Amino acid sequence: MSNSGYQYGLWFVPIDYTLLHSTLHMKHIPHITLVCNITNKSHLSLLYHSICEYLSTTSSFIFIPNPITLSHISYDKRDDNSCYNDNSCDDNSWGYTCKWNDEHVDIYSLINTYMNRFNIKGSISRDFHMTIHYDKHISRFNHEIETIKNNFIGDGTRGTSGTSGTMGTSGTMGTRGTSGTKCNNIINCKLVMVDIRDHDPSMWRIIE
């Protein structure tokens, strides 16, 4: 992780993120980064409101059940209309990769179009993911991994007779399907603007 933070950005945050935050003893707000490293706050607001005109602020992601280290995660960094890979995750970072759950919207192309249109400099996430911890190796968290699997994202299996696990009342946790099968692996999230300028993730804050 960068020693100087990531300026301003856009995150997708689980609807009831406080439950995930407290259960897993996370230092930072659980999130999926859409854009980061935007230095101009007015540009951030312009991008956010432009996206909201096209896209619902609440969207869902399909989580891949197996946790991984995130040192390979990359971003496309836009600076003076150039584009290059920015591998910025610490070797100890670990979490879950996920997929955008709307086949009708190419979210990367949408963001790229708006950033080019308004000449906004920043980094667009190429690999959607949710980091659980930035500075502690995955090997130390067998218990937390089981908690996530059993209570939050499950293993993506379906209930008996083709019945899938359904979403919880908060819209963030899948409940168990019939015959006690695991919950589904879809998490509903809300788009928010964030201040991530601090080098300490526990200090990152939601603006809107």
ZIVENLIN-V697239 format. One record per residue. NEAR is the number of other ideal C-beta (glycine too) atoms within 8 Angstrom. Layout:
near
NEAR
NEAR
This chain:
near
10
7
4
5
9
10
11
14
16
15
13
12
13
11
11
10
12
6
10
13
10
7
9
11
5
10
6
10
12
12
11
13
11
12
14
14
12
15
8
9
7
6
13
14
9
10
16
12
8
10
13
9
5
6
10
4
7
10
13
10
14
10
12
9
10
5
10
9
10
11
9
8
13
9
13
12
12
13
6
4
7
6
6
6
8
9
8
8
12
8
6
10
15
14
12
14
10
13
8
9
8
8
3
3
8
5
10
8
7
12
13
10
8
12
15
9
6
10
7
12
12
15
12
14
13
9
8
10
13
10
11
13
12
12
7
8
7
9
5
6
12
7
6
10
10
8
11
13
12
7
8
13
12
14
7
9
9
9
13
8
5
6
8
8
14
8
10
9
3
8
9
14
12
14
9
9
16
8
6
4
11
12
13
13
13
11
13
12
13
10
14
11
11
14
7
11
8
8
7
5
9
6
6
11
7
9
9
5
